[in-house]
Amino acid sequence: MSQIDYPYHFDGRGRTAQTDNSDYIRDLIEQVLLTAPGERVMRPSFGSGVLQLVFAAASPEVAATTQFLIQGALQQWLSDVITVSAVDVDVQDSALLITVQYVEIRTQTPGVAQVSMPGGAP
């Protein structure tokens, strides 16, 4: 089944670009992680707040907080699409590398999404 690709763009034929379901789910995860609460007018609670933690001091406490934030946001916004198996947060210099392991609910297919946030900006 085809879904609209994110970010929105046109394909080579001038039509709305489409993507497969597994790529679409990775796009959804990226949207949740990179959207700050309050950024969307009609859904002010949408997002994860992870961008606020990019410049926090690297420590086990910050890593645990980040993992908790991500897990909670994904469960809140994508619980009808995926089941989150694991979240790993790695701090490299001033960047966060987030790895989310999940299972697609509809097909029971496992997947992995990686999102990197260098310097606090997507």
The first five atom37 places (N, CA, C, CB, O) and aatype in JSON, in Angstrom:
{
  "aatype": [12, 15, 5, 9, 3, 18, 14, 18, 8, 13, 3, 7, 1, 7, 1, 16, 0, 5, 16, 3, 2, 15, 3, 18, 9, 1, 3, 10, 9, 6, 5, 19, 10, 10, 16, 0, 14, 7, 6, 1, 19, 12, 1, 14, 15, 13, 7, 15, 7, 19, 10, 5, 10, 19, 13, 0, 0, 0, 15, 14, 6, 19, 0, 0, 16, 16, 5, 13, 10, 9, 5, 7, 0, 10, 5, 5, 17, 10, 15, 3, 19, 9, 16, 19, 15, 0, 19, 3, 19, 3, 19, 5, 3, 15, 0, 10, 10, 9, 16, 19, 5, 18, 19, 6, 9, 1, 16, 5, 16, 14, 7, 19, 0, 5, 19, 15, 12, 14, 7, 7, 0, 14],
  "atom_mask": [
    [1, 1, 1, 1, 1],
    [1, 1, 1, 1, 1],
    [1, 1, 1, 1, 1],
    [1, 1, 1, 1, 1],
    [1, 1, 1, 1, 1],
    [1, 1, 1, 1, 1],
    [1, 1, 1, 1, 1],
    [1, 1, 1, 1, 1],
    [1, 1, 1, 1, 1],
    [1, 1, 1, 1, 1],
    [1, 1, 1, 1, 1],
    [1, 1, 1, 0, 1],
    [1, 1, 1, 1, 1],
    [1, 1, 1, 0, 1],
    [1, 1, 1, 1, 1],
    [1, 1, 1, 1, 1],
    [1, 1, 1, 1, 1],
    [1, 1, 1, 1, 1],
    [1, 1, 1, 1, 1],
    [1, 1, 1, 1, 1],
    [1, 1, 1, 1, 1],
    [1, 1, 1, 1, 1],
    [1, 1, 1, 1, 1],
    [1, 1, 1, 1, 1],
    [1, 1, 1, 1, 1],
    [1, 1, 1, 1, 1],
    [1, 1, 1, 1, 1],
    [1, 1, 1, 1, 1],
    [1, 1, 1, 1, 1],
    [1, 1, 1, 1, 1],
    [1, 1, 1, 1, 1],
    [1, 1, 1, 1, 1],
    [1, 1, 1, 1, 1],
    [1, 1, 1, 1, 1],
    [1, 1, 1, 1, 1],
    [1, 1, 1, 1, 1],
    [1, 1, 1, 1, 1],
    [1, 1, 1, 0, 1],
    [1, 1, 1, 1, 1],
    [1, 1, 1, 1, 1],
    [1, 1, 1, 1, 1],
    [1, 1, 1, 1, 1],
    [1, 1, 1, 1, 1],
    [1, 1, 1, 1, 1],
    [1, 1, 1, 1, 1],
    [1, 1, 1, 1, 1],
    [1, 1, 1, 0, 1],
    [1, 1, 1, 1, 1],
    [1, 1, 1, 0, 1],
    [1, 1, 1, 1, 1],
    [1, 1, 1, 1, 1],
    [1, 1, 1, 1, 1],
    [1, 1, 1, 1, 1],
    [1, 1, 1, 1, 1],
    [1, 1, 1, 1, 1],
    [1, 1, 1, 1, 1],
    [1, 1, 1, 1, 1],
    [1, 1, 1, 1, 1],
    [1, 1, 1, 1, 1],
    [1, 1, 1, 1, 1],
    [1, 1, 1, 1, 1],
    [1, 1, 1, 1, 1],
    [1, 1, 1, 1, 1],
    [1, 1, 1, 1, 1],
    [1, 1, 1, 1, 1],
    [1, 1, 1, 1, 1],
    [1, 1, 1, 1, 1],
    [1, 1, 1, 1, 1],
    [1, 1, 1, 1, 1],
    [1, 1, 1, 1, 1],
    [1, 1, 1, 1, 1],
    [1, 1, 1, 0, 1],
    [1, 1, 1, 1, 1],
    [1, 1, 1, 1, 1],
    [1, 1, 1, 1, 1],
    [1, 1, 1, 1, 1],
    [1, 1, 1, 1, 1],
    [1, 1, 1, 1, 1],
    [1, 1, 1, 1, 1],
    [1, 1, 1, 1, 1],
    [1, 1, 1, 1, 1],
    [1, 1, 1, 1, 1],
    [1, 1, 1, 1, 1],
    [1, 1, 1, 1, 1],
    [1, 1, 1, 1, 1],
    [1, 1, 1, 1, 1],
    [1, 1, 1, 1, 1],
    [1, 1, 1, 1, 1],
    [1, 1, 1, 1, 1],
    [1, 1, 1, 1, 1],
    [1, 1, 1, 1, 1],
    [1, 1, 1, 1, 1],
    [1, 1, 1, 1, 1],
    [1, 1, 1, 1, 1],
    [1, 1, 1, 1, 1],
    [1, 1, 1, 1, 1],
    [1, 1, 1, 1, 1],
    [1, 1, 1, 1, 1],
    [1, 1, 1, 1, 1],
    [1, 1, 1, 1, 1],
    [1, 1, 1, 1, 1],
    [1, 1, 1, 1, 1],
    [1, 1, 1, 1, 1],
    [1, 1, 1, 1, 1],
    [1, 1, 1, 1, 1],
    [1, 1, 1, 1, 1],
    [1, 1, 1, 1, 1],
    [1, 1, 1, 1, 1],
    [1, 1, 1, 1, 1],
    [1, 1, 1, 1, 1],
    [1, 1, 1, 0, 1],
    [1, 1, 1, 1, 1],
    [1, 1, 1, 1, 1],
    [1, 1, 1, 1, 1],
    [1, 1, 1, 1, 1],
    [1, 1, 1, 1, 1],
    [1, 1, 1, 1, 1],
    [1, 1, 1, 1, 1],
    [1, 1, 1, 0, 1],
    [1, 1, 1, 0, 1],
    [1, 1, 1, 1, 1],
    [1, 1, 1, 1, 1]
  ],
  "atom_positions": [
    [[0.84, -1.18, 0.0], [0.0, 0.0, 0.0], [0.89, 1.24, 0.0], [-0.96, 0.0, 1.22], [1.85, 1.32, 0.76]],
    [[0.56, 2.19, -0.84], [1.35, 3.41, -0.94], [0.82, 4.49, 0.0], [1.34, 3.93, -2.38], [-0.38, 4.59, 0.25]],
    [[1.75, 5.28, 0.51], [1.44, 6.4, 1.39], [2.1, 7.64, 0.83], [1.91, 6.11, 2.86], [3.01, 7.55, 0.0]],
    [[1.66, 8.81, 1.26], [2.29, 10.06, 0.85], [3.65, 10.17, 1.53], [1.39, 11.3, 1.19], [3.76, 9.99, 2.74]],
    [[4.68, 10.48, 0.74], [6.04, 10.59, 1.28], [6.19, 11.88, 2.08], [7.09, 10.53, 0.14], [5.54, 12.89, 1.79]],
    [[7.05, 11.82, 3.08], [7.32, 12.98, 3.92], [8.82, 13.25, 3.88], [6.84, 12.75, 5.39], [9.59, 12.3, 3.97]],
    [[9.28, 14.47, 3.75], [8.48, 15.67, 3.57], [7.81, 15.68, 2.2], [9.34, 16.92, 3.75], [8.28, 15.05, 1.25]],
    [[6.71, 16.39, 2.12], [5.91, 16.44, 0.9], [6.75, 16.96, -0.25], [4.66, 17.32, 1.1], [7.43, 17.98, -0.14]],
    [[6.68, 16.25, -1.37], [7.36, 16.69, -2.58], [6.71, 16.0, -3.78], [8.89, 16.39, -2.52], [5.84, 15.15, -3.63]],
    [[7.14, 16.39, -4.97], [6.61, 15.81, -6.19], [7.58, 14.79, -6.75], [6.33, 16.91, -7.24], [8.79, 14.91, -6.58]],
    [[7.04, 13.77, -7.41], [7.89, 12.76, -8.04], [8.27, 13.24, -9.45], [7.17, 11.38, -8.1], [7.97, 14.37, -9.83]],
    [[8.93, 12.38, -10.21], [9.4, 12.73, -11.55], [8.28, 13.02, -12.53], [0.0, 0.0, 0.0], [8.51, 13.67, -13.55]],
    [[7.07, 12.54, -12.25], [5.93, 12.77, -13.13], [5.15, 14.03, -12.76], [5.0, 11.58, -13.11], [4.17, 14.37, -13.41]],
    [[5.59, 14.73, -11.7], [4.89, 15.93, -11.27], [3.73, 15.64, -10.34], [0.0, 0.0, 0.0], [2.91, 16.53, -10.07]],
    [[3.64, 14.42, -9.85], [2.57, 14.03, -8.94], [3.11, 13.98, -7.51], [1.96, 12.66, -9.34], [4.31, 14.04, -7.28]],
    [[2.19, 13.86, -6.57], [2.58, 13.73, -5.17], [3.41, 12.46, -5.0], [1.33, 13.7, -4.25], [2.98, 11.37, -5.4]],
    [[4.6, 12.59, -4.42], [5.48, 11.43, -4.23], [4.87, 10.47, -3.21], [6.89, 11.88, -3.77], [4.29, 10.89, -2.21]],
    [[5.02, 9.18, -3.5], [4.5, 8.15, -2.6], [5.62, 7.26, -2.14], [3.4, 7.33, -3.3], [6.7, 7.21, -2.74]],
    [[5.37, 6.54, -1.05], [6.37, 5.66, -0.48], [5.69, 4.4, 0.03], [7.14, 6.36, 0.65], [4.47, 4.34, 0.14]],
    [[6.5, 3.39, 0.36], [5.91, 2.15, 0.89], [5.61, 2.32, 2.38], [6.86, 0.95, 0.67], [6.0, 3.31, 2.99]],
    [[4.92, 1.35, 2.95], [4.44, 1.46, 4.33], [5.58, 1.54, 5.35], [3.54, 0.29, 4.65], [5.48, 2.3, 6.31]],
    [[6.65, 0.76, 5.16], [7.74, 0.77, 6.15], [8.46, 2.12, 6.17], [8.74, -0.36, 5.85], [8.83, 2.61, 7.23]],
    [[8.67, 2.73, 5.0], [9.29, 4.05, 4.94], [8.35, 5.1, 5.53], [9.67, 4.42, 3.49], [8.79, 6.04, 6.19]],
    [[7.06, 4.94, 5.29], [6.06, 5.86, 5.84], [6.09, 5.84, 7.36], [4.66, 5.49, 5.33], [5.98, 6.89, 8.0]],
    [[6.23, 4.66, 7.96], [6.29, 4.55, 9.42], [7.54, 5.23, 9.95], [6.25, 3.06, 9.85], [7.49, 5.91, 10.98]],
    [[8.68, 5.05, 9.28], [9.9, 5.75, 9.69], [9.7, 7.27, 9.6], [11.1, 5.31, 8.82], [10.2, 8.02, 10.44]],
    [[8.98, 7.72, 8.57], [8.67, 9.15, 8.45], [7.82, 9.63, 9.62], [7.95, 9.43, 7.12], [8.04, 10.72, 10.15]],
    [[6.83, 8.82, 10.03], [5.99, 9.18, 11.17], [6.81, 9.3, 12.45], [4.87, 8.14, 11.35], [6.62, 10.23, 13.23]],
    [[7.71, 8.35, 12.66], [8.57, 8.39, 13.85], [9.41, 9.66, 13.85], [9.49, 7.14, 13.91], [9.54, 10.32, 14.87]],
    [[9.97, 9.99, 12.69], [10.78, 11.2, 12.57], [9.95, 12.45, 12.87], [11.4, 11.3, 11.17], [10.43, 13.37, 13.52]],
    [[8.71, 12.48, 12.39], [7.84, 13.63, 12.65], [7.58, 13.8, 14.14], [6.52, 13.49, 11.9], [7.62, 14.92, 14.66]],
    [[7.31, 12.7, 14.83], [7.05, 12.78, 16.28], [8.3, 13.27, 17.01], [6.61, 11.4, 16.83], [8.2, 14.12, 17.89]],
    [[9.47, 12.74, 16.64], [10.69, 13.09, 17.35], [11.15, 14.52, 17.09], [11.79, 12.14, 16.98], [11.68, 15.17, 17.98]],
    [[10.96, 15.01, 15.88], [11.49, 16.32, 15.51], [10.5, 17.46, 15.66], [11.97, 16.28, 14.1], [10.82, 18.61, 15.36]],
    [[9.3, 17.17, 16.13], [8.3, 18.21, 16.35], [8.28, 18.58, 17.83], [6.9, 17.75, 15.88], [8.18, 17.71, 18.69]],
    [[8.38, 19.86, 18.11], [8.34, 20.33, 19.49], [6.88, 20.54, 19.9], [9.15, 21.66, 19.66], [6.08, 21.04, 19.11]],
    [[6.52, 20.16, 21.12], [5.16, 20.44, 21.59], [4.86, 21.94, 21.48], [4.98, 19.96, 23.07], [5.68, 22.78, 21.84]],
    [[3.67, 22.25, 20.96], [3.29, 23.64, 20.74], [3.55, 24.11, 19.33], [0.0, 0.0, 0.0], [3.1, 25.19, 18.94]],
    [[4.28, 23.33, 18.54], [4.64, 23.72, 17.18], [3.45, 23.6, 16.22], [5.8, 22.88, 16.68], [3.34, 24.4, 15.29]],
    [[2.59, 22.64, 16.43], [1.42, 22.45, 15.56], [0.21, 23.11, 16.2], [1.15, 20.93, 15.32], [-0.16, 22.82, 17.34]],
    [[-0.4, 24.01, 15.45], [-1.49, 24.81, 15.98], [-2.69, 23.95, 16.37], [-1.92, 25.84, 14.96], [-3.25, 24.14, 17.45]],
    [[-3.09, 23.02, 15.53], [-4.29, 22.23, 15.8], [-4.02, 21.04, 16.74], [-4.87, 21.72, 14.5], [-4.97, 20.43, 17.24]],
    [[-2.76, 20.72, 16.99], [-2.39, 19.66, 17.93], [-1.22, 20.15, 18.78], [-2.01, 18.34, 17.17], [-0.09, 19.73, 18.57]],
    [[-1.49, 21.03, 19.71], [-0.39, 21.64, 20.47], [0.39, 20.66, 21.34], [-0.92, 22.73, 21.33], [1.52, 20.96, 21.72]],
    [[-0.17, 19.52, 21.67], [0.57, 18.57, 22.5], [1.35, 17.56, 21.67], [-0.4, 17.82, 23.42], [2.06, 16.72, 22.23]],
    [[1.25, 17.63, 20.32], [1.96, 16.69, 19.45], [3.46, 16.95, 19.51], [1.45, 16.81, 18.0], [3.9, 18.1, 19.53]],
    [[4.24, 15.89, 19.54], [5.7, 16.0, 19.52], [6.32, 15.33, 20.72], [0.0, 0.0, 0.0], [5.63, 14.72, 21.54]],
    [[7.64, 15.45, 20.82], [8.34, 14.74, 21.89], [9.13, 15.64, 22.83], [9.27, 13.74, 21.29], [9.35, 15.26, 23.98]],
    [[9.54, 16.8, 22.4], [10.36, 17.66, 23.25], [11.82, 17.26, 23.3], [0.0, 0.0, 0.0], [12.57, 17.77, 24.13]],
    [[12.24, 16.36, 22.42], [13.62, 15.87, 22.43], [14.61, 16.97, 22.06], [13.77, 14.7, 21.46], [15.72, 17.01, 22.57]],
    [[14.21, 17.87, 21.17], [15.13, 18.93, 20.74], [15.58, 19.8, 21.9], [14.47, 19.79, 19.68], [16.64, 20.41, 21.83]],
    [[14.79, 19.88, 22.96], [15.17, 20.69, 24.12], [16.32, 20.06, 24.89], [13.97, 20.86, 25.04], [17.01, 20.76, 25.64]],
    [[16.55, 18.77, 24.71], [17.58, 18.07, 25.48], [18.9, 17.91, 24.75], [17.07, 16.73, 25.88], [19.85, 17.35, 25.31]],
    [[18.98, 18.38, 23.5], [20.2, 18.16, 22.72], [21.42, 18.78, 23.38], [20.03, 18.74, 21.32], [22.5, 18.18, 23.36]],
    [[21.27, 19.96, 23.97], [22.42, 20.63, 24.56], [22.55, 20.41, 26.06], [22.34, 22.09, 24.28], [23.38, 21.05, 26.71]],
    [[21.75, 19.51, 26.62], [21.9, 19.17, 28.04], [23.21, 18.41, 28.22], [20.68, 18.32, 28.56], [23.67, 17.74, 27.29]],
    [[23.79, 18.49, 29.38], [25.05, 17.79, 29.64], [24.86, 16.29, 29.45], [25.56, 18.09, 31.08], [23.88, 15.71, 29.91]],
    [[25.8, 15.68, 28.76], [25.72, 14.24, 28.51], [25.94, 13.49, 29.81], [26.76, 13.8, 27.44], [27.01, 13.56, 30.42]],
    [[24.92, 12.77, 30.23], [25.0, 12.0, 31.46], [24.01, 10.85, 31.37], [24.71, 12.89, 32.71], [23.1, 10.87, 30.54]],
    [[24.18, 9.84, 32.22], [23.21, 8.73, 32.21], [21.79, 9.2, 32.52], [23.63, 7.68, 33.23], [20.82, 8.64, 32.01]],
    [[21.66, 10.23, 33.35], [20.33, 10.74, 33.7], [19.65, 11.37, 32.49], [20.44, 11.76, 34.83], [18.46, 11.15, 32.26]],
    [[20.41, 12.17, 31.71], [19.85, 12.81, 30.52], [19.49, 11.75, 29.48], [20.84, 13.83, 29.93], [18.45, 11.86, 28.83]],
    [[20.33, 10.74, 29.32], [20.03, 9.67, 28.38], [18.75, 8.94, 28.78], [21.2, 8.67, 28.29], [17.92, 8.63, 27.93]],
    [[18.6, 8.66, 30.07], [17.39, 7.97, 30.55], [16.15, 8.85, 30.35], [17.55, 7.59, 32.04], [15.1, 8.35, 29.97]],
    [[16.28, 10.14, 30.61], [15.17, 11.07, 30.42], [14.77, 11.13, 28.95], [15.54, 12.47, 30.92], [13.58, 11.13, 28.63]],
    [[15.76, 11.19, 28.07], [15.49, 11.24, 26.64], [14.8, 9.98, 26.17], [16.79, 11.45, 25.86], [13.84, 10.04, 25.41]],
    [[15.28, 8.82, 26.62], [14.64, 7.56, 26.25], [13.19, 7.52, 26.73], [15.41, 6.38, 26.82], [12.31, 7.07, 26.0]],
    [[12.95, 7.99, 27.94], [11.6, 8.01, 28.5], [10.69, 8.94, 27.69], [11.63, 8.45, 29.96], [9.55, 8.59, 27.39]],
    [[11.19, 10.13, 27.33], [10.43, 11.08, 26.52], [10.04, 10.47, 25.17], [11.22, 12.36, 26.31], [8.9, 10.58, 24.73]],
    [[11.01, 9.84, 24.53], [10.78, 9.25, 23.21], [9.77, 8.12, 23.3], [12.09, 8.75, 22.6], [8.83, 8.06, 22.51]],
    [[9.98, 7.22, 24.25], [9.08, 6.08, 24.42], [7.64, 6.57, 24.66], [9.55, 5.19, 25.61], [6.7, 6.06, 24.06]],
    [[7.48, 7.55, 25.53], [6.15, 8.08, 25.84], [5.49, 8.74, 24.65], [0.0, 0.0, 0.0], [4.3, 8.53, 24.39]],
    [[6.26, 9.55, 23.91], [5.7, 10.25, 22.75], [5.29, 9.26, 21.66], [6.71, 11.25, 22.19], [4.22, 9.41, 21.06]],
    [[6.13, 8.26, 21.41], [5.78, 7.27, 20.38], [4.57, 6.44, 20.79], [6.97, 6.35, 20.11], [3.73, 6.12, 19.95]],
    [[4.47, 6.09, 22.06], [3.3, 5.35, 22.52], [2.04, 6.2, 22.43], [3.51, 4.87, 23.96], [0.97, 5.7, 22.08]],
    [[2.16, 7.48, 22.74], [1.0, 8.36, 22.7], [0.5, 8.57, 21.27], [1.33, 9.69, 23.33], [-0.7, 8.49, 21.02]],
    [[1.41, 8.84, 20.34], [0.99, 9.24, 19.0], [0.98, 8.13, 17.96], [1.88, 10.31, 18.53], [0.27, 8.25, 16.96]],
    [[1.73, 7.06, 18.17], [1.8, 6.01, 17.15], [1.41, 4.63, 17.66], [3.19, 5.95, 16.58], [1.73, 3.62, 17.02]],
    [[0.73, 4.56, 18.79], [0.41, 3.25, 19.38], [-0.53, 2.42, 18.52], [-0.2, 3.44, 20.74], [-0.6, 1.2, 18.69]],
    [[-1.25, 3.04, 17.6], [-2.11, 2.28, 16.7], [-1.36, 1.77, 15.47], [-3.29, 3.14, 16.26], [-1.91, 1.0, 14.68]],
    [[-0.1, 2.19, 15.31], [0.69, 1.82, 14.13], [1.86, 0.91, 14.49], [1.21, 3.08, 13.44], [2.14, -0.05, 13.78]],
    [[2.55, 1.2, 15.61], [3.74, 0.43, 16.0], [3.72, 0.09, 17.48], [5.01, 1.2, 15.66], [3.04, 0.73, 18.29]],
    [[4.49, -0.94, 17.81], [4.81, -1.26, 19.2], [6.31, -1.03, 19.34], [4.4, -2.74, 19.59], [7.1, -1.66, 18.63]],
    [[6.71, -0.16, 20.23], [8.13, 0.17, 20.41], [8.79, -0.94, 21.21], [8.31, 1.54, 21.11], [8.35, -1.26, 22.31]],
    [[9.86, -1.52, 20.65], [10.61, -2.59, 21.32], [11.74, -2.03, 22.17], [11.16, -3.57, 20.3], [11.96, -2.46, 23.3]],
    [[12.46, -1.06, 21.61], [13.61, -0.49, 22.32], [13.92, 0.89, 21.76], [14.86, -1.41, 22.2], [13.69, 1.18, 20.59]],
    [[14.45, 1.74, 22.63], [14.92, 3.07, 22.24], [16.34, 3.21, 22.75], [13.98, 4.21, 22.8], [16.6, 2.99, 23.93]],
    [[17.26, 3.59, 21.86], [18.65, 3.8, 22.25], [19.03, 5.23, 21.88], [19.6, 2.77, 21.55], [18.8, 5.67, 20.76]],
    [[19.6, 5.94, 22.83], [20.03, 7.32, 22.61], [21.54, 7.38, 22.8], [19.3, 8.3, 23.58], [22.06, 7.01, 23.86]],
    [[22.24, 7.85, 21.77], [23.69, 7.96, 21.82], [24.06, 9.43, 21.61], [24.37, 7.05, 20.75], [23.59, 10.06, 20.67]],
    [[24.9, 9.96, 22.47], [25.36, 11.35, 22.36], [26.73, 11.34, 21.7], [25.41, 12.05, 23.76], [27.67, 10.71, 22.2]],
    [[26.84, 12.05, 20.56], [28.11, 12.17, 19.86], [28.38, 13.65, 19.65], [28.09, 11.39, 18.48], [27.69, 14.31, 18.87]],
    [[29.38, 14.17, 20.35], [29.66, 15.61, 20.37], [28.41, 16.35, 20.83], [30.12, 16.12, 18.95], [27.96, 16.13, 21.95]],
    [[27.84, 17.21, 19.99], [26.62, 17.92, 20.39], [25.4, 17.36, 19.69], [26.76, 19.42, 20.08], [24.35, 18.0, 19.65]],
    [[25.52, 16.16, 19.13], [24.41, 15.56, 18.38], [23.83, 14.37, 19.13], [24.88, 15.12, 16.99], [24.51, 13.68, 19.89]],
    [[22.56, 14.15, 18.9], [21.89, 12.96, 19.43], [21.63, 12.0, 18.28], [20.56, 13.33, 20.15], [21.14, 12.41, 17.22]],
    [[21.96, 10.74, 18.47], [21.62, 9.7, 17.52], [20.61, 8.8, 18.21], [22.9, 8.9, 17.04], [20.94, 8.12, 19.18]],
    [[19.39, 8.8, 17.71], [18.3, 8.05, 18.32], [17.98, 6.86, 17.43], [17.05, 8.94, 18.53], [17.75, 7.01, 16.23]],
    [[17.97, 5.67, 18.02], [17.61, 4.45, 17.32], [16.37, 3.87, 17.97], [18.79, 3.42, 17.32], [16.35, 3.6, 19.17]],
    [[15.33, 3.69, 17.17], [14.07, 3.14, 17.66], [13.84, 1.79, 16.99], [12.88, 4.11, 17.4], [13.78, 1.71, 15.76]],
    [[13.7, 0.75, 17.79], [13.34, -0.57, 17.28], [11.86, -0.76, 17.56], [14.2, -1.72, 17.95], [11.38, -0.5, 18.66]],
    [[11.13, -1.2, 16.55], [9.68, -1.3, 16.67], [9.15, -2.49, 15.87], [9.01, 0.0, 16.19], [9.87, -3.12, 15.1]],
    [[7.87, -2.78, 16.08], [7.17, -3.81, 15.32], [5.92, -3.17, 14.75], [6.83, -5.07, 16.22], [5.13, -2.57, 15.49]],
    [[5.73, -3.29, 13.43], [4.51, -2.78, 12.81], [3.34, -3.63, 13.27], [4.63, -2.79, 11.25], [3.38, -4.86, 13.17]],
    [[2.31, -3.01, 13.77], [1.18, -3.75, 14.31], [0.43, -4.5, 13.22], [0.23, -2.81, 15.04], [0.05, -5.66, 13.42]],
    [[0.21, -3.88, 12.07], [-0.59, -4.49, 11.01], [0.06, -5.74, 10.43], [-0.83, -3.49, 9.9], [-0.62, -6.74, 10.18]],
    [[1.38, -5.7, 10.21], [2.06, -6.82, 9.56], [2.94, -7.64, 10.49], [2.89, -6.31, 8.43], [3.45, -8.69, 10.09]],
    [[3.13, -7.16, 11.73], [4.03, -7.8, 12.69], [5.47, -7.86, 12.18], [3.54, -9.2, 13.02], [6.22, -8.76, 12.53]],
    [[5.85, -6.9, 11.34], [7.19, -6.82, 10.79], [8.05, -5.92, 11.68], [7.16, -6.28, 9.34], [7.67, -4.79, 11.98]],
    [[9.23, -6.42, 12.1], [10.11, -5.56, 12.9], [10.79, -4.51, 12.02], [11.18, -6.41, 13.63], [11.0, -4.73, 10.82]],
    [[11.11, -3.39, 12.61], [11.78, -2.32, 11.88], [12.67, -1.51, 12.8], [0.0, 0.0, 0.0], [12.56, -1.59, 14.02]],
    [[13.56, -0.74, 12.19], [14.47, 0.12, 12.93], [14.46, 1.49, 12.26], [15.93, -0.48, 12.98], [14.56, 1.6, 11.03]],
    [[14.34, 2.53, 13.07], [14.41, 3.9, 12.57], [15.52, 4.62, 13.31], [13.05, 4.65, 12.75], [15.61, 4.54, 14.53]],
    [[16.37, 5.31, 12.56], [17.44, 6.11, 13.17], [17.21, 7.57, 12.81], [18.85, 5.63, 12.7], [16.97, 7.92, 11.65]],
    [[17.29, 8.42, 13.82], [17.13, 9.85, 13.62], [18.33, 10.53, 14.26], [15.78, 10.38, 14.23], [18.64, 10.29, 15.43]],
    [[19.0, 11.38, 13.49], [20.15, 12.11, 14.0], [19.77, 13.59, 14.09], [21.4, 11.91, 13.1], [19.18, 14.14, 13.16]],
    [[20.12, 14.21, 15.21], [19.84, 15.62, 15.41], [21.14, 16.35, 15.71], [18.81, 15.83, 16.55], [21.46, 16.57, 16.88]],
    [[21.9, 16.73, 14.67], [23.17, 17.4, 14.9], [22.97, 18.85, 15.34], [24.03, 17.36, 13.66], [22.2, 19.59, 14.73]],
    [[23.65, 19.23, 16.39], [23.66, 20.61, 16.84], [22.31, 21.16, 17.25], [0.0, 0.0, 0.0], [22.14, 22.38, 17.28]],
    [[21.36, 20.31, 17.56], [20.07, 20.76, 18.04], [19.07, 21.09, 16.96], [0.0, 0.0, 0.0], [17.97, 21.55, 17.26]],
    [[19.43, 20.88, 15.71], [18.49, 21.14, 14.63], [18.35, 19.9, 13.78], [18.94, 22.34, 13.76], [19.33, 19.2, 13.55]],
    [[17.14, 19.6, 13.3], [16.95, 18.41, 12.47], [17.64, 18.53, 11.14], [15.47, 18.16, 12.25], [17.58, 17.62, 10.32]]
  ]
}
